[in-house]
Amino acid sequence: MDILLQKIQDGDQDALKEFYQLHFFKLYQFAYSFVHSKEASEEIVNDVFLAVWQKKHTLSTINNIQVYLYVSVKNASLNYLRKNNLFTPVSIDDLNVDHFPLVADPELLLSQRELQQQIREAIEQFPPRCRLIFKLVKEDGLSYKQVAAILDISVKTVDSQLCLALKKLAAILQAIYI
């Protein structure tokens, strides 16, 4: 088990704070794709971390903490929507996921601002499912298997959607630069 998780399991609050800071933003974005509320998204993620703290003694039984966190956020988001009568059955194709730019060196950002803007605009043209899978794999660094588990879809679907996203991105960028 990861050293940070071991420290949390041993009751180290500073380790929980560090773990929270490592994962908060990605999980917040994921929650926001469901609930479309900044406050609710923050509350959902905070509740998930509170549950991690409360169950700290059982952390060693969790096989993959990243998948656990994403699934917990997804379930909490759906529960929030049901509780507030905002839930309507939604296909993953209908989720609206905002694209947040990739982190880069400030010097690199200055020299490539136009290219990054074109990439962001290209990603915004992806269908919702494609955009969500692209974000989880390429920006959040999750594996195909992890994304499949989080979204309750097959690994083959993740692969085909990511292939579709990359082909669309290549075609859009090729049209711009040729």
Residue pairs with C-beta under 8 A, 6 or more apart in sequence:
1 9
1 59
1 60
2 65
4 15
4 18
4 19
4 22
5 19
5 59
5 60
5 65
7 14
7 15
8 15
8 16
8 19
8 52
8 53
8 56
8 59
9 56
9 57
9 59
9 60
11 56
16 49
16 52
16 53
16 56
19 49
19 52
20 49
23 66
23 69
24 45
24 49
26 139
26 140
27 45
27 48
27 69
27 70
27 73
28 41
28 42
28 45
29 41
29 97
29 98
29 100
29 135
30 70
30 73
30 74
30 77
30 136
31 40
31 41
31 44
31 45
31 73
31 76
31 77
32 38
32 41
32 98
33 95
33 96
33 97
33 98
33 132
34 74
34 77
34 78
34 80
34 81
34 95
35 41
35 44
35 77
35 80
35 81
35 86
36 96
40 80
41 77
44 73
44 76
44 77
44 80
45 73
47 76
48 69
48 72
48 73
48 76
51 72
52 59
52 69
59 65
62 68
64 146
64 149
66 142
66 146
67 142
67 146
67 149
67 150
70 136
70 142
70 146
70 150
71 149
71 150
74 150
74 151
78 87
80 86
81 87
92 128
92 129
92 132
92 151
92 153
93 127
93 128
93 129
94 128
95 128
95 129
95 132
96 128
97 128
97 131
97 132
97 135
99 120
99 123
99 124
99 131
99 135
100 135
100 139
101 116
101 120
102 116
102 138
102 139
104 112
104 116
109 116
118 172
118 173
118 176
119 169
119 173
122 168
122 169
122 172
122 173
123 131
123 134
123 165
123 169
124 131
125 168
125 172
126 134
126 165
126 168
129 161
130 161
130 162
130 164
130 165
130 168
131 165
132 151
133 147
133 151
133 158
133 161
133 162
133 165
134 161
134 162
134 165
136 142
136 146
136 147
136 150
136 151
137 143
137 144
137 147
137 158
137 162
138 162
142 150
144 155
144 158
144 159
144 162
145 155
147 153
147 158
148 154
148 155
148 157
148 158
151 158
